[in-house]
Amino acid sequence: MSKGYHNLTARDNAYFLARERMKQVDKKIDEARLDDYNKVIHALALPDTNKLKAQQQLLEDIFKKASLPIQKHKNSKWVDDCYILVGKVKFYKGEWPQAIETYKYVNSKSNDIDARHEAIIYLMRLFLTAQNFDYVNSVNYFLKKEKMNSTNQREYLLTRAQYFIMQERYKEALKDLETARPLIKKKDVKSRVHFIIGQIHQLQNNDKDSYKNYKAVLKHNPPYELSFYTRLYMAQVTNLSKSGDKKRIEKYFKKLLKDLKNQEYKDKIYFEMAKFEFKQGHLPGTIEYLKKSVAASAGNNYQKASSYLMLAEIHYEKLQDFETSKLYYDSTIALMDKKDKRYRLVAARQEVLQEFVTQLRIIQKEDSLMRLATMDSITLAKHIDKVIEKEKEDLKKAEAREKALAEKSASNNNNNGSGPVSGSGESTWHFYNEASITRGKTEFVKRWGQRKLEDNWRRSTKEAVQDNLDENESQDIDSAAVALESKEKLEKEVKVDKTKYYKEIPFSDESKAASSLKVENALYNVGKIYDQKLDEKGNAIKSFETHLTRFPTSKLKSEVLYFLYLLYKEKPDPKFENYAAMLHDEFPNSIYSKLIRNPNYLAETKETSQHINRLYKDAYNLYKAERFFDADSAIKAIRVAYKENDIEDKLQLLEILIIGQTKNALIYKGKLEEFIANQKESVLLPKAKELLASTEEYIKLASAGGKSLNENQVKYKTDVKDKPHMFVVAVHGKNLKPVKIVNALKKYNVEHYKPGEIQTEVVPLNDTLNLISIKTLVDKSGGMIYYTQIKNFQPFQSETKNLKYDLFVITEENFSLFNKSKKLESYLNFFEEHYKK
């Protein structure tokens, strides 16, 4: 058959029907699109495979019809178009790998350049839908070099503009949309493109071009929602060159509010009115409309969060009312979706303000209490009476509000289900009252947070259900009971105990000092937050200078001076030199003074600090290995080499731990108490307190058991069985020459040991005591054998007959402790208990 036959049959039968049905699907995709007018809206309606499940049968029919020309009219020129339809079916059904293969097939096999371009454009849209932007870039790199017909050029530009919008690259998107606009024929698409161009110009503060494009939107008779937002945004970019322009815009906003079709958009209208007021520099009007936007919002959490956020930012940036700003940020966070790109920054600022407001409240509270403490008793009593009266008034007002709400609720129950009351201008039923609904929702979220609509929503787990709860009864409101409860509560609260108002007032010197310290620390923290987190340099300077004035002897003074030095230097202001001089005069050895002299001080000392820490680690390892004498020597060496170091608290505590292993528990306890008193800022303080508590418990138990804890006792190591030992003769007396005793010992050694196997040494302990040591004996048992043999060795007995002496064996480790303490009696007691028994 002729090629003309195949072309005609393919086009006017299967392909035509498949194409027309695909137009129906595309229309469904466009209708399902949800635009977020708070952002730049999308240029394209990308398919949502979940929403297209209802179109599965239609898509299958398209697939079958588009497949017929491919199978039966292979030499037809419409085969490529049918493949593109097959690819779209696979794309819309979520069968993306098959769609990709189909588009790639058309691009590689088709002889029709236009069909190849169309296939690659749909491939680009598929990658956009999958948000695989790397592949989008790859396809774009290929397409941007191609020359296309007007239809493909339009679709390519809209697709690329969509990509740039999704990437928030609005300048590039604007360029593509401006180029595509003359190629667009459909009025709805053209009006959408004009709207997006208007939005981007508005973002770039180009009001003139923005207004021009918004006006062009209305010329194409757009859908109502697009028309509404166009008119709304036009008001923001209207040129206010004439005196009556502002009133004309305000009148226009009010007209939008009155339009019944705009009831669901009231929150957005008020928000735009607030933005309009803000643009005019009128903050009171801005705040008023933002509050109205919040009140009018019903279910639109995005808009409500945006209104709260603008309120928070105005109070933060313009009014510098940080306490109020913090409350608005709290509300913003409660409503804002965590996926919102603004969430992280808003949460960070809320956290800072939480900390800041906490410090401010400490200052306000303590200063107020200190003022009360200075009043005479009569004035103070009158002041407290006024406070009590105000509280009573507040309670009465609260009771009146509760009563009114109870009566209104009862009235609503009577009208429940009856609809609007005849003859009344407006419904009094709760669910016809938008403000009432909004208030209820707000209160619910405050108490319960965002909750899913489901049974047993109040429970953390839903397994158990209270069977005996009657649903209808639980929803009834007993207004009399509410009123009675409120009255009882009021009567109870009115009976005020005045003493509670006096409890927190700092009357004593001690409580005044504590209150003053709270203010001192809080004021310092406020200055730091102003400087480092709120970037309010002027307020930071004011806070730190107030700190200097109020607390001239503060422990924080060196830091405060350094902050002021940096802040004034940054301005710049010559005052920084005054604060530098004060630091050098009052705190010449502080790190802050050194940093001023040498800004690289920290960097230069970092390497030294690392070396000191390595030496400390070596000393600690010696302690862990129970080489206490060597560990103590290592600590002394660190101090000699590095008189200035930043680990003095660690060195001190390690010294104390060594004392704990080598000295009496009472000495150890005293050293721990001294450390705790002197190192109040150390991170090791909790550890020291823990060690002190366990030591006190040990002393208590030891005392209860009758054990002596004389401070002169040395704590010797008891694990001596398998350790090398020394034999010692301690000879008493002045100016004695123990040569003959040494000779007697050597004679015994020659008879019982090989040459060089054992050494004899004389060590003078003090003026009246010489030590003759024999080492090294293999262990405790070997030492005691030597001890027994020498006692009974006749030459030794002859040379010591008229002398006062003591014999003992000792480990080398315990000898170091003994030599350090020089307390012979203490070791002899230890020797008696651990060797001779």
Secondary structure, DSSP 8 states (H G I E B T S, - for coil): --HHHHHHHIIIIIIHHHHHHHHHHHHHHHHT----TTS---SS----TTTTGGGHHHHHHHHHHHHHHHHH-TTSTTHHHHHHHHHHHHHHHT-HHHHHHHHHHHHHH-S-HHHHHHHHHHHHHHHHHTT-HHHHHHHHHHHTTS---HHHHHHHHHHHHHHHHHTT-HHHHHHHHHHHGGG---HHHHHHHHHHHHHHHHHTT-HHHHHHHHHHHHHT---HHHHHHHHHHHHHH----STTHHHHHHHHHHHHHH-GGGGGGHHHHHHHHHHHHHHTT-HHHHHHHHHHHHHH-SS-HHHHHHHHHHHHHIIIIIS--HHHHHHHHHHHHHHS-TTSTTHHHHHHHHHHHHHHHHHHHHHHHHHHHHHHHHS-HHHHHHHHHHHHHHHHHHHHHHHHHHHHHHHHHHHHHHTTTS-S-TT-SS--SGGG-HHHHHHHHHHHHHHH-S--SSTTTT-SS-S---TT--HHHHH---HHHHHHHHHHHHHHHHS--THHHHHTS--SHHHHHHHHHHHHHHHHHHHHHHHHTS--HHHHHHHHHHHHHH-TT-TTHHHHHHHHHHHHHHTT-THHHHHHHHHHHH-TTSHHHHHHH-TTHHHHHHHHHHHHHHHHHHHHHHHHTT-HHHHHHHHHHHHHH-SS-S-HHHHHHHHHHHHHHHB-HHHHHHHHHHHHHH-TT-TTHHHHHHHHHHHHHHHHHHHHTT----TT-B------TTS-EEEEEEEESTT--THHHHHHHHHHHHHHS-TTSSEEEEEEEETTEEEEEEEEESSHHHHHHHHHHHHT-HHHHHHTTTS-EEEEEEEHHHHHHHHHH--HHHHHHHHIIIII-
